[in-house]
Amino acid sequence: MVYTVGPATSAAVENLGFRGSNVYGSECGTGIALAALILAHCSARTKPLLFCNSAARGEFIPAALAGKVALEELVVYETRVEDGFAKAFADAVGEHSDGTCWVVVFSPTGVEKAIEIVRETQQGSKTHWAAIGPTTESQLVGLGRKPEVVAARPSPEGLWRAIAGFVEKEAR
């Protein structure tokens, strides 16, 4: 069995050759939902699950499974701020320094730098923030910036629906 968070990761795992009938979690949009699914499937499991994750993983899954399902962790990837991000982001944000700007955050990585750049470049404009999910929302809130919207489902479509709903509501 392979557990993933969301349809994109599930599809990627299936493209690697895992049978779809053994891939679970495509309907889960968060680590919290995935942990509940794992607990439902594995509560009587005695062997640890291999928990492949990021070097900057959150605590949701390990905390939810602690004492119930053992995990053997393996860091398989790293997220980092891309070289040149600060300049490219500052240039993009600077183009909207006289109006309304949306900053859409897909990952906690780089949030601190993005907030700093917005503070420096958006003096006279209104900036709205959108987070793809609860982890990114927590990172924003922890840095003093509550997002206007958080996607109900962590996907580009979920973000778009949240932003469109906010804009529609604000227009009333």
C-alpha positions as YAML, in Angstrom:
chain: A
units: angstrom
residues:
- id: 1
  name: MET
  ca: [0.00, 0.00, 0.00]
- id: 2
  name: VAL
  ca: [1.10, 3.53, -0.78]
- id: 3
  name: TYR
  ca: [-0.43, 6.56, 0.91]
- id: 4
  name: THR
  ca: [-0.35, 10.00, -0.69]
- id: 5
  name: VAL
  ca: [-1.88, 13.41, -0.09]
- id: 6
  name: GLY
  ca: [-4.09, 14.37, -3.02]
- id: 7
  name: PRO
  ca: [-4.78, 13.37, -6.60]
- id: 8
  name: ALA
  ca: [-1.61, 14.78, -8.17]
- id: 9
  name: THR
  ca: [0.71, 12.75, -5.95]
- id: 10
  name: SER
  ca: [-1.47, 9.66, -6.32]
- id: 11
  name: ALA
  ca: [-1.30, 9.97, -10.11]
- id: 12
  name: ALA
  ca: [2.49, 10.45, -9.96]
- id: 13
  name: VAL
  ca: [2.87, 7.31, -7.84]
- id: 14
  name: GLU
  ca: [0.69, 5.33, -10.26]
- id: 15
  name: ASN
  ca: [2.80, 6.62, -13.17]
- id: 16
  name: LEU
  ca: [5.82, 5.14, -11.39]
- id: 17
  name: GLY
  ca: [4.18, 1.72, -11.76]
- id: 18
  name: PHE
  ca: [2.24, 1.23, -8.54]
- id: 19
  name: ARG
  ca: [-1.17, -0.36, -9.07]
- id: 20
  name: GLY
  ca: [-4.00, 2.14, -8.53]
- id: 21
  name: SER
  ca: [-5.77, -0.33, -6.27]
- id: 22
  name: ASN
  ca: [-2.80, -0.08, -3.86]
- id: 23
  name: VAL
  ca: [-2.58, 3.74, -3.85]
- id: 24
  name: TYR
  ca: [-4.66, 5.51, -1.22]
- id: 25
  name: GLY
  ca: [-5.17, 9.17, -0.40]
- id: 26
  name: SER
  ca: [-6.13, 10.79, -3.68]
- id: 27
  name: GLU
  ca: [-9.23, 12.16, -1.93]
- id: 28
  name: CYS
  ca: [-7.17, 13.47, 1.00]
- id: 29
  name: GLY
  ca: [-6.27, 17.10, 0.70]
- id: 30
  name: THR
  ca: [-4.28, 17.44, 3.89]
- id: 31
  name: GLY
  ca: [-1.91, 15.50, 6.11]
- id: 32
  name: ILE
  ca: [-4.61, 15.47, 8.77]
- id: 33
  name: ALA
  ca: [-7.05, 13.71, 6.43]
- id: 34
  name: LEU
  ca: [-4.33, 11.30, 5.30]
- id: 35
  name: ALA
  ca: [-3.44, 10.44, 8.90]
- id: 36
  name: ALA
  ca: [-7.09, 9.57, 9.56]
- id: 37
  name: LEU
  ca: [-7.11, 7.30, 6.49]
- id: 38
  name: ILE
  ca: [-3.88, 5.60, 7.60]
- id: 39
  name: LEU
  ca: [-5.29, 5.05, 11.09]
- id: 40
  name: ALA
  ca: [-8.44, 3.51, 9.59]
- id: 41
  name: HIS
  ca: [-6.33, 1.12, 7.49]
- id: 42
  name: CYS
  ca: [-3.41, 0.38, 9.80]
- id: 43
  name: SER
  ca: [-4.48, 0.67, 13.44]
- id: 44
  name: ALA
  ca: [-3.60, -2.99, 14.11]
- id: 45
  name: ARG
  ca: [-0.34, -2.90, 12.14]
- id: 46
  name: THR
  ca: [2.76, -3.97, 14.08]
- id: 47
  name: LYS
  ca: [5.46, -3.20, 11.47]
- id: 48
  name: PRO
  ca: [6.36, 0.44, 10.84]
- id: 49
  name: LEU
  ca: [5.26, 2.26, 7.71]
- id: 50
  name: LEU
  ca: [7.94, 3.83, 5.54]
- id: 51
  name: PHE
  ca: [7.26, 7.57, 5.73]
- id: 52
  name: CYS
  ca: [8.93, 9.26, 2.74]
- id: 53
  name: ASN
  ca: [8.88, 12.99, 3.24]
- id: 54
  name: SER
  ca: [10.51, 16.35, 2.77]
- id: 55
  name: ALA
  ca: [13.35, 17.74, 4.84]
- id: 56
  name: ALA
  ca: [10.86, 20.44, 5.89]
- id: 57
  name: ARG
  ca: [7.88, 18.19, 6.56]
- id: 58
  name: GLY
  ca: [5.15, 19.23, 8.94]
- id: 59
  name: GLU
  ca: [4.21, 17.50, 12.16]
- id: 60
  name: PHE
  ca: [0.59, 16.64, 11.29]
- id: 61
  name: ILE
  ca: [1.08, 13.02, 10.23]
- id: 62
  name: PRO
  ca: [3.69, 11.94, 12.81]
- id: 63
  name: ALA
  ca: [1.73, 13.62, 15.62]
- id: 64
  name: ALA
  ca: [-1.56, 12.02, 14.58]
- id: 65
  name: LEU
  ca: [0.01, 8.57, 14.25]
- id: 66
  name: ALA
  ca: [2.20, 8.76, 17.37]
- id: 67
  name: GLY
  ca: [1.68, 5.77, 19.62]
- id: 68
  name: LYS
  ca: [-0.75, 4.19, 17.14]
- id: 69
  name: VAL
  ca: [1.18, 3.47, 13.94]
- id: 70
  name: ALA
  ca: [4.98, 3.32, 13.91]
- id: 71
  name: LEU
  ca: [6.81, 5.25, 11.19]
- id: 72
  name: GLU
  ca: [10.24, 4.69, 9.69]
- id: 73
  name: GLU
  ca: [11.11, 8.10, 8.23]
- id: 74
  name: LEU
  ca: [13.14, 8.69, 5.09]
- id: 75
  name: VAL
  ca: [13.78, 12.18, 3.72]
- id: 76
  name: VAL
  ca: [13.49, 11.85, -0.06]
- id: 77
  name: TYR
  ca: [13.35, 15.45, -1.20]
- id: 78
  name: GLU
  ca: [14.09, 18.97, -0.13]
- id: 79
  name: THR
  ca: [12.19, 22.15, -0.79]
- id: 80
  name: ARG
  ca: [14.15, 25.36, -0.98]
- id: 81
  name: VAL
  ca: [13.80, 28.88, -2.24]
- id: 82
  name: GLU
  ca: [15.00, 28.93, -5.84]
- id: 83
  name: ASP
  ca: [17.98, 31.10, -6.70]
- id: 84
  name: GLY
  ca: [16.68, 34.33, -8.17]
- id: 85
  name: PHE
  ca: [13.28, 34.04, -6.47]
- id: 86
  name: ALA
  ca: [13.64, 37.24, -4.46]
- id: 87
  name: LYS
  ca: [14.44, 39.40, -7.49]
- id: 88
  name: ALA
  ca: [11.84, 37.81, -9.77]
- id: 89
  name: PHE
  ca: [9.16, 38.03, -7.08]
- id: 90
  name: ALA
  ca: [10.05, 41.63, -6.19]
- id: 91
  name: ASP
  ca: [9.87, 42.58, -9.89]
- id: 92
  name: ALA
  ca: [6.48, 40.90, -10.30]
- id: 93
  name: VAL
  ca: [5.04, 42.41, -7.12]
- id: 94
  name: GLY
  ca: [6.50, 45.82, -7.99]
- id: 95
  name: GLU
  ca: [4.46, 45.86, -11.20]
- id: 96
  name: HIS
  ca: [1.33, 45.98, -9.02]
- id: 97
  name: SER
  ca: [2.44, 48.53, -6.44]
- id: 98
  name: ASP
  ca: [-0.44, 50.91, -7.22]
- id: 99
  name: GLY
  ca: [-3.44, 48.59, -7.02]
- id: 100
  name: THR
  ca: [-4.66, 45.29, -5.65]
- id: 101
  name: CYS
  ca: [-2.29, 42.35, -5.70]
- id: 102
  name: TRP
  ca: [-2.82, 38.66, -4.88]
- id: 103
  name: VAL
  ca: [0.05, 36.58, -3.54]
- id: 104
  name: VAL
  ca: [-0.73, 32.88, -3.86]
- id: 105
  name: VAL
  ca: [1.39, 30.58, -1.71]
- id: 106
  name: PHE
  ca: [1.78, 26.94, -2.73]
- id: 107
  name: SER
  ca: [4.42, 25.98, -0.17]
- id: 108
  name: PRO
  ca: [5.68, 27.20, 3.21]
- id: 109
  name: THR
  ca: [9.16, 27.50, 1.71]
- id: 110
  name: GLY
  ca: [9.86, 31.09, 0.79]
- id: 111
  name: VAL
  ca: [6.89, 32.55, 2.67]
- id: 112
  name: GLU
  ca: [9.10, 34.61, 4.97]
- id: 113
  name: LYS
  ca: [10.96, 36.14, 2.02]
- id: 114
  name: ALA
  ca: [7.71, 36.80, 0.16]
- id: 115
  name: ILE
  ca: [6.23, 38.65, 3.14]
- id: 116
  name: GLU
  ca: [9.39, 40.73, 3.45]
- id: 117
  name: ILE
  ca: [9.34, 41.66, -0.25]
- id: 118
  name: VAL
  ca: [5.65, 42.57, -0.16]
- id: 119
  name: ARG
  ca: [6.24, 44.82, 2.85]
- id: 120
  name: GLU
  ca: [9.05, 46.58, 0.98]
- id: 121
  name: THR
  ca: [7.31, 46.97, -2.39]
- id: 122
  name: GLN
  ca: [3.60, 47.27, -1.66]
- id: 123
  name: GLN
  ca: [3.49, 50.48, 0.36]
- id: 124
  name: GLY
  ca: [0.43, 52.01, -1.29]
- id: 125
  name: SER
  ca: [-1.49, 48.99, -2.49]
- id: 126
  name: LYS
  ca: [-3.77, 46.33, -1.09]
- id: 127
  name: THR
  ca: [-2.24, 42.86, -1.00]
- id: 128
  name: HIS
  ca: [-4.35, 39.74, -0.52]
- id: 129
  name: TRP
  ca: [-2.84, 36.39, 0.40]
- id: 130
  name: ALA
  ca: [-4.08, 32.92, -0.57]
- id: 131
  name: ALA
  ca: [-2.75, 29.63, 0.82]
- id: 132
  name: ILE
  ca: [-3.07, 26.25, -0.86]
- id: 133
  name: GLY
  ca: [-3.67, 24.45, 2.44]
- id: 134
  name: PRO
  ca: [-3.38, 24.47, 6.21]
- id: 135
  name: THR
  ca: [0.39, 24.03, 6.35]
- id: 136
  name: THR
  ca: [0.99, 27.11, 4.23]
- id: 137
  name: GLU
  ca: [-1.71, 28.95, 6.15]
- id: 138
  name: SER
  ca: [0.05, 28.10, 9.44]
- id: 139
  name: GLN
  ca: [3.34, 29.37, 8.08]
- id: 140
  name: LEU
  ca: [1.73, 32.66, 7.01]
- id: 141
  name: VAL
  ca: [-0.11, 33.09, 10.32]
- id: 142
  name: GLY
  ca: [3.07, 32.28, 12.26]
- id: 143
  name: LEU
  ca: [4.76, 35.14, 10.44]
- id: 144
  name: GLY
  ca: [1.92, 37.56, 11.19]
- id: 145
  name: ARG
  ca: [0.05, 37.41, 7.88]
- id: 146
  name: LYS
  ca: [-3.37, 35.72, 7.95]
- id: 147
  name: PRO
  ca: [-4.40, 34.78, 4.40]
- id: 148
  name: GLU
  ca: [-7.69, 36.04, 3.04]
- id: 149
  name: VAL
  ca: [-8.41, 32.58, 1.64]
- id: 150
  name: VAL
  ca: [-7.28, 28.98, 2.05]
- id: 151
  name: ALA
  ca: [-8.22, 26.46, -0.61]
- id: 152
  name: ALA
  ca: [-10.84, 23.93, 0.51]
- id: 153
  name: ARG
  ca: [-8.98, 21.39, -1.65]
- id: 154
  name: PRO
  ca: [-5.23, 21.94, -2.07]
- id: 155
  name: SER
  ca: [-5.05, 22.35, -5.81]
- id: 156
  name: PRO
  ca: [-4.78, 25.22, -8.27]
- id: 157
  name: GLU
  ca: [-8.51, 24.81, -8.95]
- id: 158
  name: GLY
  ca: [-9.29, 24.89, -5.23]
- id: 159
  name: LEU
  ca: [-7.26, 28.08, -4.86]
- id: 160
  name: TRP
  ca: [-9.00, 29.67, -7.83]
- id: 161
  name: ARG
  ca: [-12.44, 28.87, -6.40]
- id: 162
  name: ALA
  ca: [-11.46, 30.34, -3.03]
- id: 163
  name: ILE
  ca: [-10.10, 33.54, -4.60]
- id: 164
  name: ALA
  ca: [-13.08, 33.91, -6.96]
- id: 165
  name: GLY
  ca: [-15.48, 33.43, -4.03]
- id: 166
  name: PHE
  ca: [-13.64, 36.06, -1.99]
- id: 167
  name: VAL
  ca: [-13.59, 38.57, -4.86]
- id: 168
  name: GLU
  ca: [-17.30, 37.98, -5.56]
- id: 169
  name: LYS
  ca: [-18.17, 38.44, -1.89]
- id: 170
  name: GLU
  ca: [-16.08, 41.63, -1.67]
- id: 171
  name: ALA
  ca: [-17.83, 43.05, -4.75]
- id: 172
  name: ARG
  ca: [-21.23, 42.87, -3.04]
...
